[in-house]
Amino acid sequence: MIQHIKRTHLDLQKYDACIENSIQSRIYAFSWYLDIVADNWDVLVLDDYKAVMPIPWRKKFGIKYVYPPFWLLELGVFSLDEKVDYTSFFKILFTHFKFVETRLNTDNLIQKSTSFLVDKRMQLISIKEEYQAVFNSYRKDRRKDLRKANKADLSEKWDDNPDILIQLFRDNVGKRTPFIVEKDYDVLRSLMQICIEKRVGEILSIYNKEHKLVASGFFLKHKTSSTILVSSTDFNYRKNGENTFLIDRAIFKFQKNYEVFNFGGSSMKSIASYFSSFGAITNDYKQIKCNNLPFLVKLFKR
């Protein structure tokens, strides 16, 4: 039996244990992570926490709806058994929320196509082998970028201040994404600080020979995977392979302790192609997008 349980009534110990031990385990689904990034969240719980589906939600004009928070790449269903019935979760979800937009994860393997499931893509690279073997899978243009970076005397600095990355992102990527507001940057700052304290997150910054910050990224670590959560370059300094150098140095470090490097994913062809040039493969996953609101109120999400 699946129950809709509010965050305040959740057995956190059982919930987090399910996330930790699930087949689909992801750092984004832990209660502490969702408490930071989601305005509100409930959970669909199967039996005694045999499977869970966290649901971030907001309210607008008195209507509760499911939304995808910033700084959260995957959610979906997390189960202790491979034979989980995703359809039963979706049915309960749609009885409680008439508007739903949320990501599943790459381990939620759903074969049947339905109108409310949208295809998305995520790029990953295996880093099980030694660094040189991973490097050999880089495309020629990535190797060329790294030669430029070496000639330009770019240097790496780990454990930089979160505010330095946030400011770089705000001044560059942020100017092209005005829907990211001040509150979202505050959430990102809190998230990075907590992840660093828990030793599940690290910041890497790249500086040029004039000691100018030219690229920076924040990386999450969970079980066998390392993932780019957020990164940015200085758009005025992109001629010496700055972003390629950032990613390469992260791969070099994480290759020693992790098996997978996750680029964070993109369905945009240009970005996906760039990630693929490191030898990454593309994994498909689904996003739920469903609007069952009455006709006169469907406009509230436009």
C-alpha positions in Angstrom: 0.0 0.0 0.0 1.3 3.5 -0.9 0.7 6.3 1.5 1.1 10.1 1.0 3.0 11.2 4.0 3.8 14.8 4.9 7.4 15.8 5.7 6.4 16.6 9.3 5.0 13.0 9.8 7.9 11.2 8.1 10.0 8.6 9.9 13.3 10.2 8.9 15.5 7.3 10.0 13.5 4.8 7.9 13.2 7.3 5.0 16.9 8.0 4.8 17.8 4.4 5.2 15.6 3.6 2.2 17.4 6.2 0.1 20.9 5.0 1.3 20.2 1.3 0.6 18.0 1.7 -2.5 18.9 0.4 -5.9 18.6 4.0 -7.3 20.3 5.8 -4.4 21.0 9.5 -5.1 22.3 12.2 -2.8 19.5 14.6 -3.9 16.8 12.4 -2.2 18.2 12.5 1.4 16.0 14.4 3.8 18.7 16.9 4.6 19.3 17.8 0.9 15.6 18.2 0.2 15.2 20.3 3.4 17.6 22.8 1.8 16.5 22.9 -1.8 12.8 22.4 -1.7 10.2 24.9 -0.5 8.0 22.0 0.7 8.2 18.2 0.2 6.1 15.2 0.9 6.7 11.5 0.2 4.8 8.6 -1.3 5.8 5.6 0.8 5.3 2.0 -0.1 4.5 -0.2 3.0 7.1 0.2 5.7 9.5 2.3 3.6 10.2 -0.4 1.0 10.1 2.2 -1.6 9.7 6.0 -1.6 9.0 8.9 -4.0 9.9 12.3 -2.6 7.6 15.1 -4.0 8.8 18.8 -3.8 5.8 21.1 -4.0 4.7 24.7 -3.9 1.3 26.5 -3.7 0.0 29.2 -6.0 -3.4 30.7 -6.0 -4.3 28.1 -3.4 -3.3 25.2 -5.7 -0.5 22.8 -4.7 1.7 21.7 -7.5 4.9 19.6 -7.9 7.9 21.4 -9.2 11.6 20.7 -9.9 13.8 22.7 -7.4 17.1 24.2 -8.6 20.3 22.4 -7.7 18.5 19.0 -7.8 19.3 16.8 -10.8 17.4 13.6 -10.2 14.6 12.3 -8.0 11.9 9.7 -8.8 11.3 6.4 -7.1 13.8 4.8 -4.7 13.3 1.1 -3.9 14.9 -1.8 -2.1 13.4 -4.2 -4.7 14.0 -4.1 -8.5 10.4 -5.2 -9.1 8.9 -1.8 -8.2 5.6 -0.8 -9.8 6.2 2.8 -11.0 2.7 3.1 -12.3 1.2 2.7 -8.9 3.3 5.6 -7.6 2.2 7.8 -10.5 -1.5 7.1 -10.0 -1.3 8.2 -6.3 0.8 11.2 -7.3 -1.8 12.4 -9.8 -4.6 12.0 -7.3 -2.9 14.5 -5.0 -1.5 16.9 -7.5 -3.1 18.1 -10.7 0.0 19.8 -12.0 3.2 17.8 -11.8 6.7 18.6 -13.2 9.4 16.5 -11.6 12.5 14.5 -12.7 12.9 10.7 -12.3 16.4 9.1 -12.3 18.4 7.1 -14.8 17.7 3.9 -12.8 14.0 4.3 -13.0 13.7 2.0 -16.0 10.3 2.6 -17.6 9.8 0.9 -20.9 6.2 1.9 -21.6 5.8 5.3 -23.3 3.0 7.6 -21.9 1.9 11.1 -22.6 3.1 12.5 -19.3 6.7 11.2 -19.6 9.3 13.4 -21.4 12.6 12.0 -22.5 15.7 13.6 -21.0 19.4 12.8 -21.3 22.4 12.7 -19.0 26.1 12.2 -19.8 28.3 9.9 -17.8 31.8 8.6 -18.2 33.3 5.5 -16.5 36.5 6.3 -14.5 37.1 2.9 -13.2 40.4 2.6 -15.1 43.6 4.6 -14.6 43.5 8.3 -15.6 45.6 7.7 -18.7 43.0 5.3 -20.1 40.2 7.8 -19.4 42.3 10.5 -21.0 42.8 8.4 -24.1 39.0 8.4 -24.7 39.0 12.3 -25.0 38.3 13.6 -28.4 41.1 15.5 -30.2 39.6 18.9 -29.5 39.6 18.3 -25.8 43.3 17.2 -25.9 44.0 20.4 -27.8 42.2 22.4 -25.1 44.4 20.8 -22.5 47.6 21.7 -24.4 46.4 25.3 -24.5 45.7 25.2 -20.8 49.2 24.0 -20.0 50.8 26.6 -22.2 48.6 29.3 -20.5 49.9 28.1 -17.1 46.4 27.5 -15.7 46.4 26.3 -12.1 43.9 24.4 -10.0 42.8 25.3 -6.5 40.6 22.9 -4.4 38.4 24.0 -1.5 37.8 27.5 -2.6 35.2 29.7 -1.0 31.6 29.0 -2.2 30.9 32.7 -2.6 33.7 32.8 -5.3 31.9 30.2 -7.4 28.5 31.8 -6.8 29.8 35.2 -7.9 31.4 33.8 -11.0 28.2 31.9 -11.9 26.1 35.0 -11.2 28.3 37.3 -13.4 28.3 34.9 -16.3 25.8 32.0 -16.6 23.4 33.9 -14.3 23.1 36.8 -16.7 21.7 34.4 -19.3 19.3 32.8 -16.9 17.4 35.6 -15.2 14.8 33.2 -13.7 17.5 32.3 -11.1 16.7 34.8 -8.3 18.5 35.8 -5.2 16.8 33.2 -3.1 18.2 30.5 -5.4 21.7 31.7 -4.9 21.1 31.7 -1.1 19.9 28.1 -1.3 23.0 27.1 -3.4 25.3 28.7 -0.8 23.7 26.8 2.1 23.7 23.6 0.1 27.4 23.9 -0.7 28.3 24.7 2.8 26.4 21.7 4.2 27.8 19.3 1.6 31.3 20.5 2.4 30.7 19.9 6.1 29.4 16.5 5.4 32.3 15.8 3.1 30.1 15.0 0.1 30.9 18.1 -1.9 34.1 19.9 -3.1 34.8 23.1 -5.0 37.5 23.3 -7.7 38.6 26.7 -9.0 40.9 27.4 -12.0 43.1 30.5 -12.1 45.2 31.9 -14.9 48.8 33.1 -14.5 47.6 36.5 -13.6 45.7 34.9 -10.6 42.4 35.7 -12.2 39.5 33.2 -11.6 38.5 31.8 -15.0 36.5 28.7 -14.1 35.0 27.0 -11.0 32.7 24.1 -10.3 31.0 22.3 -7.4 31.1 18.5 -7.3 28.9 16.1 -5.4 30.2 12.7 -4.2 27.9 9.8 -3.4 28.8 6.1 -3.3 30.7 5.3 -6.5 29.8 8.5 -8.4 31.0 12.1 -8.6 28.8 14.7 -10.3 29.1 18.3 -11.5 26.2 20.1 -9.7 27.1 23.6 -10.9 29.9 25.2 -12.8 30.8 28.3 -14.7 33.6 29.9 -16.7 34.4 33.6 -17.0 33.0 34.3 -20.5 35.8 36.8 -21.1 38.4 34.0 -20.6 37.5 31.0 -22.8 40.3 30.8 -25.3 42.7 28.6 -23.3 40.6 25.5 -22.6 39.5 26.8 -19.1 36.4 24.6 -18.8 38.1 21.6 -20.3 40.9 22.0 -17.8 38.4 22.3 -14.9 36.6 19.0 -15.9 39.9 17.2 -16.6 41.3 18.1 -13.2 38.2 16.9 -11.5 38.2 13.6 -13.4 41.9 13.2 -12.5 41.2 13.6 -8.8 37.9 11.6 -8.5 39.2 8.7 -10.7 41.2 7.5 -7.7 38.1 6.9 -5.5 35.1 6.8 -7.8 33.8 4.7 -10.7 31.6 7.2 -12.5 31.9 10.9 -13.4 28.5 12.5 -14.1 28.5 15.6 -16.1 25.1 16.7 -14.7 23.4 16.0 -17.9 21.9 18.0 -20.7 19.4 17.4 -23.5 20.8 20.4 -25.5 22.7 19.0 -28.4 25.7 21.5 -28.2 26.2 20.8 -24.4 25.7 17.1 -24.8 28.2 17.0 -27.6 30.7 18.8 -25.5 30.3 16.3 -22.6 30.5 13.4 -25.1 33.8 14.7 -26.3 35.3 13.5 -23.0 34.3 10.0 -23.9 31.0 10.1 -22.1 28.0 8.0 -22.9 24.4 9.2 -22.8 21.9 7.7 -20.4 18.2 8.4 -20.9 15.8 9.2 -18.1 12.3 10.5 -17.8 10.7 13.7 -16.6 7.1 13.8 -15.5 5.2 16.7 -16.9 1.4 16.6 -16.5 -1.2 19.3 -16.3 -4.7 18.1 -15.3 -5.9 21.4 -14.0 -9.3 22.7 -15.1 -9.1 24.7 -18.3 -9.7 28.1 -16.7 -6.8 27.7 -14.3 -4.2 26.0 -16.6 -2.9 29.5 -17.3 -1.5 29.9 -13.8 1.7 28.1 -14.7 2.3 30.1 -17.9 
